[in-house]
Amino acid sequence: MALSAAGLTWISAAVAFTMVEEVGEGQRLGSFFDALWWSTVTITTVGYGDIYPVTSAGRIVAGLTMLVGISAFAVVTAKVASFLARDE
């Protein structure tokens, strides 16, 4: 379930970023794949800084992406730790 949430967040964030930022031929970002890259580095909190939001709406999308992404990966990590630490 948490992996599904992370995947949905990844795609949804890229779509939202594409809608609120200048993405397209001749624009600030070249394609939807640039938005997917941005979404990947934002969810994982790597944040290379090569692509970043410049609009207020883009910054809101980024903030929500970070919160949901970090939470989803925290749940996955907790489940793995719980599996490894259980006593049988």
Secondary structure, 3 states (H helix, E strand, C coil): CHHHHHHHHHHHHHHHHHHHCCECCCCCECCHHHHHHHHHHHHCCCCCCCCCCCCHHHHHHHHHHHHHHHHHHHHHHHHHHHHHHCCC
